[in-house]
């Protein structure tokens, strides 16, 4: 699931706890892996309270690859957070929860953020053949945001690095990159955030350049 920059339902209602947004990206790269082909639109809607954040996020490309996720997270003291994400890949039977062909992967999300530094730990709790999770899949990421750019480093196993051709599953660095964010002013009350990233996946020996913007 890609991170997004949210805009409120009404540009004048900046205090609204209910927000909706849509990201447009040149391609969908998540944790160092390419999902689908070509440009994608990624709509989202969420509720953000002081402690609880809950919502839905989706991605679709021109060739029909679709993903629709549900998530919730709780803000904890001292910059910590905890949450749960349900990853669902459209086109599969929604109520199939079997390990052989199930289409839902459930992930526990733990995070910490303070003064530009961020750290996250993620753990898939179930095997779902349709979603591609092995069960026990782990992903760790650290990042730091500077004034004009951010850097990140992520490593994982399971569906992040698993090779279906050889059956090899190892914990490896799979997401290394740098990103920039620029806000383009349209009116006095409306800006369009534009992002750019260069991403390297050392495990798969692949590099990606991603550009996107948000409404």
Secondary structure, 3 states (H helix, E strand, C coil): CCCCCCEECCCCCCCCCEEEEEEEECCEEECCEEECCCCEEEEEEEEECCCEEEEEEEEEECCCCEEEEEEEEEECHHHEEEEEEEEECCCCCCCCCCCCCCCEEEEEEEEEEECCEEEEEEEECCEECCCCEECCCEEEEEEEECCCCEEEEEEECHHHCCECCCCECCCEEEEEEEEEEEEEECCCCCEEEEEEEEEEECCCCEEEEEEEEEC
